[in-house]
Amino acid sequence: MKNQTLIQYFHWYYREDVKLWVRVAEEVPTFVDLGITGLWLPPAYKATSGDISVGYDPYDLFDLGEFNQKDCVATKYGTKDEYLNAISVLKANGIGTIADVVLNHKAGGDELEKIKVRKVNEQNRKEFISPVIEIEAWTKFTFPGRQGKYSTFIWDYRCFSGLDFAADLKEEGIFSIQNEFGEGWEDVPSKEHGNYDYLMFNDIESRNPAVRQELKEWGEWYYNTCGMDGFRMDAVKHISHKFLNEWIDHMRNTFNKDFFIVGENWVVDNVAYLQNYIEITEGRMKLFDSILHQNFYVAGKQGETFDLSKIFEGTLTQINPYLSITFVDNHDSQPLQALESFVESWFRPLAYTHLFFYVSRGCHVYSILIFMAVLIKTKTIMEMK
């Protein structure tokens, strides 16, 4: 098994004049020169905040910057043609593409629906704090700009398990949608807040077989259209692991391809949670070692009082190196984000040195080192600028 080096080629505050997909194609010679084997690219589909969105508020998974929706055609990163060209140029130079996939939620519905809900305690999502009430909510997605091209599926309230806003009441909160699939939440891996199925926006209801089928068909379309080499699965601890197992198996069996798949399960204090997730998904995906990242963050804060000989203790890399993906920072740990834990600049070279040393000793046979770059032209991939 060959060690690889991926680069996360985006970050939360990307604001350059050159669209990201264009920049990717231009910088391929530099990637080759640096020994980069794969690029993790951001969500490529149309989001509710249009051409200013980083992509984690997905609206239409079938719109890769092709249709006039959400007041734009191109996404923040460019057009569909530019995206496909970037992947093609990477592939021609032996560099893989990891596509970011957000299957937990949708945002920016097109029409209001009258639906029955119950409000829940935000700190204990299993506790209802209201009777069944009827509200109006933006739960119907018709994608008028796409007009049925690629898929005629209409998303409505039966496709979601919860939401955070009652439009007619102008009331925020967490509302559990009462539908035929259950009055409560899906069974998900995280038991934070009692049940952490609900994260944000309109939470996708994977107990609905029509939803599962639509997302499988989308996965087929996405691969047939773009030809990526793998997927980064967003927010997996908030999604039914049974559904993700089913989706991954469908993709691998349909295309007879061993896609590289890594899940984002942000845990910083208990490696048993990460190992348990690997067990319930039966090794179908690798996981980012967020605990090792947290150790780097703490080491940078504590300085000389931190015992570097213990930096790998209690990490996924230590107990399950074959399924652990190492990184120093990513977009979630950037300043001003909810999971802010940006590693101190002075410690970043030391953190990368530890990772390289660990790989060179053969301790991490299938290691992926994630670098987050802003200006790759500087050939500085060890720090944000």
Secondary structure as GFF3:
##gff-version 3
##sequence-region A 1 385
A	DSSP	beta_strand	4	8	.	.	.	ID=ss1
A	DSSP	alpha_helix	20	26	.	.	.	ID=ss2
A	DSSP	alpha_helix	28	34	.	.	.	ID=ss3
A	DSSP	beta_strand	38	41	.	.	.	ID=ss4
A	DSSP	beta_strand	46	47	.	.	.	ID=ss5
A	DSSP	three_ten_helix	50	52	.	.	.	ID=ss6
A	DSSP	beta_strand	58	60	.	.	.	ID=ss7
A	DSSP	alpha_helix	80	92	.	.	.	ID=ss8
A	DSSP	beta_strand	96	101	.	.	.	ID=ss9
A	DSSP	beta_strand	105	106	.	.	.	ID=ss10
A	DSSP	beta_strand	111	121	.	.	.	ID=ss11
A	DSSP	beta_strand	124	128	.	.	.	ID=ss12
A	DSSP	beta_strand	133	140	.	.	.	ID=ss13
A	DSSP	three_ten_helix	157	159	.	.	.	ID=ss14
A	DSSP	beta_strand	160	166	.	.	.	ID=ss15
A	DSSP	beta_strand	171	177	.	.	.	ID=ss16
A	DSSP	beta_strand	202	204	.	.	.	ID=ss17
A	DSSP	alpha_helix	209	226	.	.	.	ID=ss18
A	DSSP	beta_strand	230	233	.	.	.	ID=ss19
A	DSSP	three_ten_helix	236	238	.	.	.	ID=ss20
A	DSSP	alpha_helix	241	255	.	.	.	ID=ss21
A	DSSP	beta_strand	260	263	.	.	.	ID=ss22
A	DSSP	alpha_helix	271	280	.	.	.	ID=ss23
A	DSSP	beta_strand	286	288	.	.	.	ID=ss24
A	DSSP	alpha_helix	290	302	.	.	.	ID=ss25
A	DSSP	three_ten_helix	303	305	.	.	.	ID=ss26
A	DSSP	three_ten_helix	308	310	.	.	.	ID=ss27
A	DSSP	alpha_helix	316	319	.	.	.	ID=ss28
A	DSSP	three_ten_helix	321	323	.	.	.	ID=ss29
A	DSSP	beta_strand	324	327	.	.	.	ID=ss30
A	DSSP	three_ten_helix	331	333	.	.	.	ID=ss31
A	DSSP	three_ten_helix	345	347	.	.	.	ID=ss32
A	DSSP	alpha_helix	348	360	.	.	.	ID=ss33
A	DSSP	beta_strand	368	372	.	.	.	ID=ss34
A	DSSP	three_ten_helix	376	378	.	.	.	ID=ss35
###
